[in-house]
Amino acid sequence: MLSSMGFKTKQVHAGVTPDPITGAILTPIHQSTTFVQESVDEYMGRGYSYARAGNPTVKAFEDKIAALEGGTAATAYGSGMAATVAVFLALLEAGDHMVIADVVYGGTYRFADQFMSKLGVDVDFVDAADVDGIAGLLRPETKLVFTESPANPTLKVTDLAAVSELCRDRGILHITDNTFLTPYYQRPFELGADVIIHSTTKFLDGHNATLGGAVVVNDDELQQKVEFARISAGLVMSPMIAWLTLQGTKTLSVRMDAQSENAMKVAEWLTDHAKVDYVNYPGLPGHPQHEISTKQASGYGAMVCFEVHGGVEAGKKLMNAVELWSLAENLGSVESLITHPVTMTHAAIPRDERLAAGITDGLVRLSVGLEDAEDLIDDLDEALNRL
Ligand SMILES: Cc1ncc(COP(=O)(O)O)c(C=O)c1O
């Protein structure tokens, strides 16, 4: 019945039912490492054995995120990076080739750049807004194409349906990180993607309370491969984190709508500021992929970035000049956060490579929260005018 219902109903009810023993409306936190067996080859209840393999509270969150993305199953992880690493371990082996967007979260870039070669996997970074450029890199050994849209931190948008089609024609998997828009605004399976990754640390939790990740699939064989990588490498989410993330996810749509509305106001205001060289927000008509954004997602999200005039020095000064905005390396929470990617989240990327990818020296990333937009704008205005 739930499967035919709307997103907001699913976000509250999917994966959770009142506890059959106590009637507790919230899923119990099954803080247990091991689960007693009936005999050597028989498990009790739903078959749980050991928390690295699975846990009922974690399963409740997995069922919810799978339902929200429209997938068949999900696995949850100790972080978004653990989710990404599980996908790489599950789907790639020595001799394979993968293509990955040149603008992705800095940790994803670092892992692809510094660890995949150790595993014998050849990696090409590509401008993922250029579908022909991706096509030109595909070869018989290519096993997957990895995208993130909108991308962290420049908010470059990839045409997910076009990349999915390109991959499907060649038997290549399209993996996409849907952290920035969440399934409330963007559902990559409907655009043909094969695997969806989340850092649940961000909008799904929404309260700066947890670190977690999720991988959603719509194919049993893929689920088995990813689960096997997770249990083998021990990348699993813990029950307490799953419980907090479950509660956060129940209000996702309300937060996303309010934060995105604030983001649009901040982005529009920044556009006219004398100290600002350019603003990137997919909701602005001037964003290079505004039309694709509007076609493939139902909202533009709460992330905005802009180039402050004066490069690295001005970027650093702005970080110290704001008061209401918190200088911090996270995003997606109810508190508004400000980040200077080149000295913080994306410092691992060599300067020439990041400049080529549009991660410029004065780039400022905003994660717009739930405060009054006017207060956020006033605080930014004062800080910018002090530069
Ligand atoms: C888009 C995106 N994907 C993945 C990650 C990694 O997530 P985590 O920090 O939970 O490991 C991040 C972190 O900022 C991110 O922004």
The ligand as an SDF file (V2000), in Angstrom:
LIG
                    3D

 16 16  0  0  0  0  0  0  0  0999 V2000
   28.4710   15.0310   -2.1340 C   0  0  0  0  0  0  0  0  0  0  0  0
   29.1800   14.3150   -1.0360 C   0  0  0  0  0  0  0  0  0  0  0  0
   29.3590   12.9850   -1.1190 N   0  0  0  0  0  0  0  0  0  0  0  0
   30.0190   12.2990   -0.1720 C   0  0  0  0  0  0  0  0  0  0  0  0
   30.5580   12.9320    0.9270 C   0  0  0  0  0  0  0  0  0  0  0  0
   31.2860   12.1530    1.9660 C   0  0  0  0  0  0  0  0  0  0  0  0
   30.4410   11.9810    3.0620 O   0  0  0  0  0  0  0  0  0  0  0  0
   30.9490   11.7470    4.5720 P   0  0  0  0  0  0  0  0  0  0  0  0
   31.5660   13.0200    5.0340 O   0  0  0  0  0  0  0  0  0  0  0  0
   29.6760   11.3890    5.2720 O   0  0  0  0  0  0  0  0  0  0  0  0
   31.9300   10.6250    4.5340 O   0  0  0  0  0  0  0  0  0  0  0  0
   30.3820   14.3170    1.0740 C   0  0  0  0  0  0  0  0  0  0  0  0
   30.9320   15.0310    2.2450 C   0  0  0  0  0  0  0  0  0  0  0  0
   30.9460   16.2440    2.3040 O   0  0  0  0  0  0  0  0  0  0  0  0
   29.6750   15.0250    0.0630 C   0  0  0  0  0  0  0  0  0  0  0  0
   29.4940   16.3490    0.1290 O   0  0  0  0  0  0  0  0  0  0  0  0
  1  2  1  0
  2  3  1  0
  2 15  2  0
  3  4  2  0
  4  5  1  0
  5  6  1  0
  5 12  2  0
  6  7  1  0
  7  8  1  0
  8  9  2  0
  8 10  1  0
  8 11  1  0
 12 13  1  0
 12 15  1  0
 13 14  2  0
 15 16  1  0
M  END
$$$$
